[in-house]
Amino acid sequence: STLSGNSALGGGGIFSPSWYGPVSVTLIDSTVSGNTAESSGGGIYSQGHLTLISSTVSGNTATAIAGDNGYGGGIFNEIGGLTTVINSTITGNTAIFGGGIKSEGPLSIGNSLIAGNTATYNGQQIWVEVSNWQSQGHNLIGQDNDAGMGDGVTLAKPTAPDFTPGAGIQIPDIIN
């Protein structure tokens, strides 16, 4: 499936709220590209369970036009959400915070490429706030823009009560 060229207030390609209970979205062999959100989640805005398998999230933009923070050019995983990325590519996305992924809930990444994303401020590739993130290994996470702070993985509050020590980068991840 391909979701491309859409725009919305939040979740330019996919908006998955949990207003009426838990929601699960699974993308397999899919592409979410060229979408724009006027607030957060240029490609995908998720408040539930989001799973990407062998998929691409690229060229999406989260702005702050609507007065929000411009979180997650590729993916915004809001509080209460759980995002899993497996064998996938997240590249060429742009946001104010978290160019590739901005996560406020648990985030698990395995065998994936996250590079070439841009954030005006924090987290060029991944910005994890409060909640933990877990690497399943074999990830390539790039640093290619020093406009902001935290080019690779930014842990905004690594001493928060729900931070799991050792749950972040694991060998053989490569952060360049």
C-alpha positions in Angstrom: 0.0 0.0 0.0 1.1 3.6 -0.6 -0.2 6.7 1.2 1.3 9.7 -0.5 0.7 13.4 -1.0 -1.9 14.0 1.8 -2.1 16.8 4.3 -4.0 17.2 7.6 -3.9 19.0 10.9 -2.3 15.9 12.5 -1.1 12.7 10.9 -0.6 13.8 7.3 -0.7 10.2 6.0 -2.2 8.2 8.9 -4.0 9.6 12.0 -4.6 6.8 14.5 -6.3 8.2 17.7 -7.3 6.1 20.7 -10.4 8.2 21.6 -12.7 5.2 21.8 -10.2 2.6 23.0 -7.0 1.0 21.9 -6.3 1.1 18.1 -3.8 -1.1 16.3 -2.3 -0.3 12.9 0.1 -2.6 11.1 1.8 -1.7 7.9 3.5 -4.4 5.9 5.4 -3.7 2.6 3.9 -0.2 2.6 5.1 3.3 1.9 4.0 6.5 3.6 5.6 9.4 1.8 5.2 13.1 0.8 2.6 13.8 3.5 2.3 17.0 5.6 0.8 17.6 9.0 0.2 21.1 10.3 1.0 20.0 13.8 2.6 16.6 14.5 3.0 13.3 12.7 3.9 14.3 9.2 3.6 10.7 8.0 1.9 8.9 10.9 0.4 10.1 14.2 -0.3 7.2 16.5 -1.9 7.0 20.0 -2.3 3.2 19.8 -0.2 0.3 18.7 1.7 1.0 15.5 3.8 -1.7 13.8 5.8 -1.2 10.6 7.2 -4.3 8.9 9.3 -4.0 5.7 7.9 -0.5 5.1 9.2 3.0 4.2 8.3 6.3 5.8 10.0 9.1 3.8 9.7 12.7 2.7 7.0 13.6 5.2 6.8 17.0 7.1 5.4 18.0 10.5 5.2 21.8 10.8 4.1 24.0 13.7 1.6 26.0 11.5 -1.4 25.0 13.7 0.4 26.2 16.9 1.5 22.7 17.9 5.1 21.6 18.3 5.8 20.0 15.0 6.6 16.6 16.5 7.7 13.6 14.4 8.3 14.3 10.7 8.0 10.6 9.9 6.2 9.2 13.0 4.8 10.8 16.1 4.2 8.2 18.8 2.1 10.0 21.4 1.8 9.1 25.1 -0.1 5.9 25.4 1.2 4.7 22.1 3.5 1.7 21.4 5.5 1.7 18.1 7.5 -1.2 16.7 9.7 -0.7 13.6 11.1 -3.9 11.9 13.0 -4.2 8.7 12.0 -0.7 7.7 13.4 2.6 6.4 12.6 6.1 7.9 14.4 8.8 5.9 14.1 12.3 4.4 11.4 13.4 6.9 11.4 16.9 8.5 10.0 18.3 11.8 10.6 20.9 14.4 11.4 18.1 17.0 12.2 14.5 16.1 12.8 14.5 12.3 12.4 10.8 11.9 10.5 9.7 15.0 9.3 11.6 18.1 8.2 9.1 20.7 6.5 9.7 24.0 5.6 6.1 24.4 7.6 2.8 24.2 9.5 2.4 20.9 11.2 -0.7 19.6 13.4 -0.8 16.5 15.0 -3.7 14.8 17.0 -4.2 11.6 16.0 -0.8 10.3 17.6 2.3 8.7 16.8 5.7 10.2 18.9 8.4 8.5 18.7 11.6 6.5 16.0 13.1 8.6 16.0 16.8 9.8 14.8 18.5 12.9 15.0 22.2 13.6 15.8 21.6 17.2 16.1 18.2 18.9 16.4 14.7 17.6 17.4 14.7 14.0 16.6 11.0 13.7 14.9 9.9 16.9 13.7 11.9 19.9 12.5 9.7 22.8 10.9 11.6 25.7 10.4 10.1 29.1 9.5 6.6 27.9 12.1 4.0 27.0 13.2 2.8 23.6 14.5 -0.6 22.8 16.9 -1.6 20.0 16.4 -5.1 18.7 19.8 -4.7 17.1 21.1 -4.4 13.5 20.0 -0.8 13.1 21.7 2.0 11.2 20.9 5.4 12.7 22.5 8.4 11.1 23.6 11.8 12.0 23.6 14.2 9.0 22.5 17.6 10.1 23.9 19.6 13.0 21.3 22.3 12.9 19.8 21.0 16.2 20.9 19.0 19.2 21.0 15.3 19.3 21.6 14.1 15.8 21.2 10.4 16.4 19.1 9.3 19.3 18.1 12.0 21.9 16.8 10.8 25.2 15.1 13.9 26.5 14.7 12.7 30.1 16.9 9.6 30.6 16.5 9.7 34.4 12.7 9.6 34.4 11.1 6.8 36.5 10.1 4.7 33.5 13.5 4.9 31.8 15.0 1.4 31.5 18.8 1.5 31.7 20.4 -0.5 29.0 17.3 -0.4 26.9 18.7 2.0 24.3 21.6 1.3 21.9 22.8 -2.2 21.7 25.5 -3.8 19.7 25.5 -4.3 16.7 23.7 -1.0 16.2 25.7 1.7 14.2 25.1 5.3 15.0 26.9 7.5 12.6 
